[in-house]
Amino acid sequence: MNTTPLAWFKSSYSSAEGDSCVEVATCPSTVHVRDSKLDESPQLALAPASWTRFLAYAVRG
């Protein structure tokens, strides 16, 4: 099991006003996503291909 802390960054898809902030942390086999406004925010863990498909859909949306 990997115990290295994740390096989170604000997604470029987040709102500039700071009220809709999504943070992302990437690893070789997983993309982690969370809401930056919540303490102890739940996280999504996605395969990189799933994250790519999600972003493609979101941009078209």
Phi, psi and omega in degrees: 000136180275126180251010178292129179297147178284144176263100184275144173220153180288129180294144177293347178273359181284158179293142178290336181282348178086003182268349179227074186258124174249132176250147183229142172227132183248146173229168181303325185246002185211143170247122180260139182227138178210165175272123184285343184277346185257130171292139181055044182299137172298153181236147169261141175238115186239150170292145180307322179295323178293319178297318179298316179295320178299312180296321178299319178292317182296321181291321178291327190318000000 
